[in-house]
């Protein structure tokens, strides 16, 4: 017994006056080897003699507390990204963490400590959505590192809270680091990425979530990166995460990923070797059971007990920062009442998020918002009355969910009759329902066609029951007989509004001319139907922007298995897409004044300050997403064509003028060289600011181009101090 324990009767690990680090080390020092190993798997058992309760580390909160009963369900992550509103995402994360805390403490009061009842959440998914065929892209914030980084930082901060001592919950950015399909190959796949693509594309947003937001945990990926298993990679986990980024938290494996190291990647031959390799290189927690082999691994000399101690101190440090070893009255988050779950205020925020996520892709002749004089509207399509397309994946269960059909019925005036026909199934070629839908359309003044995707056909391996490609997609068009239904409806001559659901690109080059308007709704959460109706009827104005490029077909994409960025995303794609990254229409119109720069000539290493002035020149209030892009006029052939360098979503009243200020850092002007180092050399740059990116397709669709200005960097070469 420690001397201070003899005098106070309280072991140091329960002494709340001591640091968490000191307490964690004391607790780990009291464990046997077997007890230590038991604490390194996700379903850690109780150790009664030390008053350690059982703890299950596995919990999910991608867009609401998931898989744990009634909870507020926000739009799927890709829809949240489409808001281009980091402040909104932060507030959504605060709501999610409120509900998480309330659920956890209620479970503890009932003596329950099972899966989905803890405070360590395996969210957000910040993998770059480099290829729209990936079924899990819906879980991400899109294809751009800057947008992903800003949204990821907001989400992590909202989850973890701002208390000086305690974490509200643990956020776990995943899957570190180069991971985006194919789903069917993820347990054996080796993602090959050169240093330039790693540091320019795949790592920046992870760094922001770790260094800036202070994420307390990181999850490794299933696959290998350049030959090293992500969950046992000395390059990713030791050199970058803990070395360059000074990460002080713990690393958890994806579920079953340690087993993959010997069974599928075949880097080593046995479970003992796989477990030892992962622990030595910094993977502290195993979602799975392979770490049960650590007893034999220690006996065989594959690693030292001190290697386990290092991992365990990190794990218990996190549990202590959550207040799990302190009296509840000392932990402020323990007082959040259970009644906050899916309360009225949280549902209202979910509605706001759903409205802000909607992206208006087409509005021919200003057909939307719908005229209040319409007497009859036909609602048609397989996703119009579907709960699946509201909730996405990794979701909770709302107390009430509003489908598109129900939302239109809720919001339509007394003079407007809403009729409904499914028209066709989500998948398959059964066209027997089409004629019924055509009859209804002919008797109506407008058609709202709900079509697109569902989590049943895109998602994680094994979850998308109707996918023939392990959750990914081979083609990007409307599935099943949906295109045939839309064509039949178009032949009636009745104007059609197409409302698309899905978590990814839907290629519509053939179908786009058939309809008056297109609204991308994603998987919009529990209030999705009301949000859609509010926008269609004009109660709200659409302001969402695409977080990924809507290509015309898979013919515009490199091979799915190729992780090089050439030809991918708006930064490197030279072909003209159907709808560009950052694109979205509004019911309002905005005018930009010429940009004001702090200087037209900068010393290398000096920031650029940019002033953007815009005005709402329409009679209608509306949201604008001001986007700032940077282009080097003297860029190498493999440099990005342009890159997002800043954004802000703002609301302007009719006629209102607003001035915004942005700062571009020298790191944003720098390029990544072949060795992966940032370097800024003298040269000329263009900066663009407006409601879209500076490409011909955006200009054609928006009817105007962003404002642009040039500046020159002199001196150099300049490198960041940490480079």
TALIN-V703935 format. One record per pair of residues at least 4 apart in sequence whose ideal C-beta (glycine too) atoms are under 6 Angstrom apart, sorted by sequence separation. I is the first residue (numbers start at 1). J is the second residue. D is the distance in whole Angstrom. If there is no record, write none. Layout:
i;j;d
I;J;D
I;J;D
This chain:
i;j;d
1;5;5
10;14;5
18;22;5
31;35;4
61;65;5
75;79;3
145;149;6
148;152;6
175;179;4
185;189;4
193;197;5
196;200;6
197;201;5
198;202;5
199;203;6
203;207;6
207;211;5
208;212;5
209;213;5
224;228;6
233;237;5
234;238;5
235;239;5
236;240;6
237;241;5
238;242;6
239;243;5
240;244;5
241;245;6
253;257;4
259;263;5
260;264;5
261;265;5
286;290;6
293;297;6
296;300;6
303;307;4
308;312;6
313;317;6
326;330;5
370;374;6
391;395;4
402;406;5
408;412;6
412;416;4
453;457;6
455;459;5
459;463;4
467;471;5
478;482;4
481;485;6
502;506;6
508;512;5
524;528;3
527;531;6
533;537;6
552;556;6
558;562;5
568;572;5
579;583;5
602;606;4
635;639;4
652;656;4
664;668;5
673;677;5
698;702;6
719;723;4
1;6;5
10;15;5
18;23;5
31;36;5
39;44;5
47;52;4
61;66;6
75;80;5
83;88;6
107;112;4
112;117;6
142;147;6
193;198;5
198;203;6
210;215;5
224;229;5
225;230;6
228;233;4
242;247;5
253;258;5
260;265;6
268;273;4
278;283;4
286;291;4
297;302;4
319;324;5
320;325;5
326;331;6
363;368;5
379;384;5
402;407;5
425;430;6
453;458;5
459;464;4
469;474;5
478;483;5
534;539;4
535;540;5
551;556;4
567;572;6
693;698;5
5;11;5
12;18;6
60;66;4
65;71;4
209;215;5
241;247;5
261;267;5
262;268;5
268;274;5
297;303;6
328;334;4
383;389;5
412;418;5
441;447;5
458;464;6
500;506;5
534;540;4
566;572;6
567;573;6
652;658;6
673;679;5
688;694;4
692;698;4
699;705;4
38;45;5
46;53;5
60;67;6
64;71;5
141;148;4
160;167;5
161;168;3
228;235;6
298;305;6
457;464;6
464;471;4
489;496;6
524;531;6
535;542;5
565;572;5
46;54;4
64;72;5
129;137;4
160;168;6
262;270;6
323;331;3
650;658;6
670;678;4
45;54;6
64;73;4
80;89;6
221;230;4
409;418;5
424;433;5
456;465;5
457;466;5
461;470;5
558;567;5
670;679;6
13;23;4
64;74;5
107;117;4
141;151;4
159;169;5
220;230;4
408;418;5
423;433;5
456;466;4
457;467;5
461;471;5
670;680;4
692;702;5
44;55;5
63;74;4
129;140;5
160;171;5
220;231;4
390;401;5
422;433;5
423;434;6
460;471;5
521;532;6
570;581;4
598;609;4
631;642;5
669;680;5
35;47;5
159;171;4
262;274;4
459;471;5
648;660;6
694;706;5
13;26;4
43;56;5
63;76;5
127;140;6
129;142;5
178;191;4
261;274;4
629;642;5
630;643;6
12;26;4
13;27;4
63;77;6
125;139;4
129;143;5
387;401;6
423;437;4
612;626;6
666;680;6
42;57;4
62;77;6
104;119;5
125;140;5
156;171;4
178;193;5
275;290;5
405;420;6
421;436;5
458;473;6
596;611;4
629;644;6
630;645;4
42;58;5
258;274;6
274;290;6
275;291;5
421;437;4
646;662;4
690;706;3
498;515;5
628;645;5
689;706;6
690;707;6
74;92;5
275;293;5
385;403;5
628;646;4
688;706;4
689;707;5
271;290;5
275;294;5
421;440;5
496;515;4
556;575;5
645;664;5
30;50;6
258;278;5
384;404;5
385;405;4
497;517;5
498;518;5
499;519;5
500;520;5
501;521;5
503;523;6
593;613;4
627;647;5
688;708;5
272;293;5
276;297;4
384;405;5
419;440;5
495;516;4
549;570;5
126;148;5
231;253;4
271;293;4
275;297;5
499;521;5
592;614;5
626;648;5
686;708;6
687;709;6
280;303;5
645;668;5
178;202;5
272;296;5
279;303;6
490;514;4
590;614;5
591;615;5
625;649;5
686;710;5
177;202;6
272;297;4
486;511;6
126;152;4
177;203;6
231;257;5
276;302;4
379;405;5
551;577;5
552;578;5
590;616;6
591;617;5
624;650;6
685;711;6
276;303;4
280;307;6
284;311;4
451;478;6
550;577;6
71;99;5
124;152;6
258;286;5
279;307;5
426;454;6
483;511;6
486;514;6
549;577;5
550;578;5
588;616;6
589;617;5
623;651;5
684;712;5
177;206;6
232;261;6
259;288;6
476;505;5
550;579;4
589;618;4
253;283;5
258;288;6
284;314;5
477;507;5
588;618;4
683;713;6
65;96;6
124;155;5
251;282;6
259;290;5
284;315;6
451;482;5
476;507;4
682;713;5
64;96;6
191;223;5
217;249;5
222;254;5
229;261;5
251;283;5
255;287;4
256;288;5
258;290;4
279;311;6
549;581;5
588;620;5
621;653;5
639;671;6
682;714;5
216;249;4
217;250;5
218;251;5
219;252;5
220;253;5
251;284;5
252;285;4
253;286;5
255;288;6
546;579;6
587;620;5
621;654;6
65;99;5
189;223;4
190;224;4
191;225;5
192;226;6
211;245;5
250;284;4
253;287;5
588;622;3
590;624;5
620;654;6
626;660;6
628;662;5
682;716;5
61;96;5
65;100;5
68;103;6
187;222;5
210;245;5
219;254;6
222;257;5
546;581;6
587;622;6
619;654;5
681;716;5
173;209;4
186;222;4
229;265;5
586;622;5
616;652;4
680;716;6
681;717;5
186;223;6
210;247;5
545;582;5
546;583;5
207;245;6
222;260;6
229;267;6
616;654;6
679;717;5
680;718;4
427;466;5
545;584;4
382;422;6
544;584;5
616;656;5
679;719;6
224;265;6
376;417;5
377;418;6
378;419;5
379;420;5
380;421;5
173;215;5
176;218;5
179;221;4
374;416;6
381;423;5
382;424;6
447;489;6
615;657;4
678;720;6
238;281;6
380;423;5
382;425;6
509;552;5
543;586;6
171;215;5
175;219;6
176;220;5
179;223;6
237;281;5
238;282;5
382;426;4
614;658;6
172;217;4
173;218;6
174;219;4
232;277;4
237;282;4
458;503;6
505;550;5
507;552;6
541;586;6
582;627;5
678;723;5
134;180;5
170;216;5
175;221;4
232;278;4
404;450;5
507;553;5
541;587;4
613;659;5
677;723;5
126;173;5
134;181;4
170;217;5
172;219;5
178;225;5
231;278;5
234;281;5
447;494;5
449;496;6
541;588;6
68;116;4
121;169;6
127;175;6
135;183;6
441;489;5
452;500;4
612;660;5
67;116;5
125;174;6
232;281;5
446;495;5
447;496;5
448;497;5
449;498;5
450;499;5
452;501;4
453;502;3
634;683;4
119;169;5
120;170;4
122;172;5
130;180;5
431;481;5
438;488;5
442;492;5
452;502;4
611;661;6
434;485;5
441;492;5
633;684;5
127;179;5
231;283;5
427;479;5
428;480;5
429;481;5
610;662;4
127;180;5
152;205;6
156;209;5
427;480;4
431;484;6
441;494;5
632;685;6
633;686;6
667;720;6
434;488;5
452;506;6
609;663;5
153;208;5
425;480;6
631;686;5
145;201;6
149;205;4
153;209;6
157;213;5
342;398;6
607;663;5
608;664;4
58;115;5
59;116;5
148;205;4
152;209;5
156;213;4
342;399;5
380;437;5
424;481;4
630;687;6
56;114;6
607;665;5
54;113;5
56;115;5
59;118;5
145;204;5
149;208;4
153;212;5
156;215;5
177;236;6
629;688;5
53;113;6
61;121;5
78;138;5
81;141;4
145;205;5
153;213;4
59;120;6
62;123;5
81;142;5
424;485;5
605;666;5
628;689;5
56;118;5
59;121;5
60;122;6
61;123;5
76;138;5
77;139;5
89;151;5
93;155;5
97;159;5
378;440;4
393;455;5
423;485;5
57;120;5
378;441;5
392;455;6
86;150;5
90;154;4
94;158;5
250;314;4
629;693;6
86;151;6
89;154;5
93;158;3
250;315;5
389;454;5
629;694;6
89;155;6
93;159;5
378;444;4
384;450;4
388;454;5
393;459;5
377;444;6
380;447;6
383;450;4
388;455;6
624;691;6
86;154;4
90;158;4
250;318;6
376;444;5
381;449;5
100;169;5
376;445;6
377;446;5
378;447;5
379;448;5
380;449;5
381;450;4
383;452;6
509;578;6
571;640;4
81;151;6
381;451;5
97;168;5
374;445;5
97;169;5
374;446;6
571;643;6
187;260;5
188;264;4
604;680;5
62;139;6
187;264;5
612;689;5
476;554;6
126;205;5
175;254;6
543;623;3
545;625;5
541;622;4
595;689;6
122;219;6
592;690;5
590;691;6
216;318;6
583;692;6
604;713;5
582;692;5
582;693;5
600;711;5
601;712;5
602;713;5
604;715;4
389;501;4
595;707;5
597;709;5
603;715;5
604;716;4
580;693;6
594;707;6
605;718;4
595;709;4
597;711;6
604;718;4
580;695;6
583;698;6
592;707;5
580;697;5
383;501;5
580;698;5
576;697;5
407;529;3
411;533;4
406;529;5
407;530;4
401;526;5
402;527;6
404;529;5
407;532;6
408;533;5
403;529;5
407;533;4
411;537;5
402;529;4
398;526;4
402;530;5
404;532;5
392;523;4
389;523;6
390;528;5
170;318;6
367;516;4
368;517;5
367;517;5
364;516;5
167;321;5
363;517;5
167;322;5
362;517;5
362;518;4
166;323;5
361;518;4
360;519;6
361;520;6
358;519;6
359;520;4
358;521;6
166;331;6
168;333;5
357;522;6
370;536;6
370;537;6
369;537;6
369;538;3
354;524;4
354;525;5
354;527;5
354;528;5
350;525;5
350;526;6
351;527;4
355;531;4
350;527;5
354;531;3
358;535;5
351;530;6
355;534;6
351;531;6
360;542;4
358;542;5
355;540;5
359;544;4
358;544;5
357;544;5
359;546;6
119;322;5
361;579;6
363;585;5
359;584;4
360;585;4
105;334;5
101;333;5
106;338;5
102;336;5
101;336;5
102;338;5
98;336;5
102;340;5
102;341;6
99;340;6
98;340;5
99;341;5
41;286;5
42;287;4
41;291;5
40;291;5
95;346;5
95;349;6
37;294;5
37;295;6
92;353;6
71;341;6
72;342;5
70;341;6
85;356;6
36;308;5
70;342;5
39;312;6
83;356;4
72;346;4
83;357;5
82;357;5
36;312;6
74;350;5
82;359;6
72;350;5
75;353;5
79;357;4
183;461;4
74;353;5
75;354;5
28;309;5
75;357;5
28;312;5
28;313;5
184;470;3
183;470;4
25;313;6
183;471;5
24;313;5
27;316;5
183;472;5
182;472;6
181;472;6
24;316;4
24;317;4
24;320;6
20;317;5
23;320;6
20;320;4
20;321;6
16;326;5
76;392;3
73;391;6
73;395;5
73;396;5
135;458;4
135;459;5
136;460;5
71;396;3
73;398;5
70;397;6
66;394;5
66;395;6
70;399;5
135;464;6
66;396;5
65;396;5
62;394;4
64;396;5
60;394;5
135;471;3
135;472;5
134;472;6
133;472;5
133;473;5
201;565;5
138;503;2
137;504;5
197;565;5
193;563;5
192;563;6
132;504;5
191;563;5
132;505;4
182;560;6
142;547;3
143;548;4
142;548;5
129;548;5
78;503;5
143;569;4
76;503;6
133;560;5
131;560;6
130;568;5
79;522;3
78;522;6
79;524;6
76;522;6
75;522;6
76;523;4
75;524;5
75;525;4
74;525;5
73;525;5
73;526;4
84;545;5
82;544;4
82;547;5
81;547;4
200;672;4
199;672;5
196;672;5
199;676;4
196;674;6
195;675;6
195;676;3
146;644;5
144;644;5
84;625;4
84;647;6
85;649;4
84;649;5
